[in-house]
Amino acid sequence: MRKFRPVLVAAATALAALALGSGTASAATGDVTVFETEFQPLTHYENPEGCHKLPLGAHVLTNNTDAPVKIYSDPFCMTPSLTVEPGYGSHVAPGSGSFSA
């Protein structure tokens, strides 16, 4: 059994590397639209990828992409999130929130 241990460790390491490497995310197709006030134009994030800080006065986020979007209460996408499915929207708290796609 000791002769096989290095082989098993190498095989497990290779499988873990393949699993982690295959999980690369691609950008969501479509756009995320953010409404602030009636006096400001809508903010669009086309094919968003990664973490995006929401505008200071953000009020409503609409997910018009083909993938779920996560909304966070911090500007760095680090806190627990709320998932907004494609074709849906959500109110967002004004301040320093963010979203990721």
Secondary structure, DSSP 4 states (H G I P E B T S, - for coil): -TTTHHHHHHHHHHHHHHHHHTT---PPSEEEEEE--TTSPPEEEES--SEEEPPTT--EEEEEESS-EEEESSTTS-S-EEEE-TT-EEE--SSS-EEE-
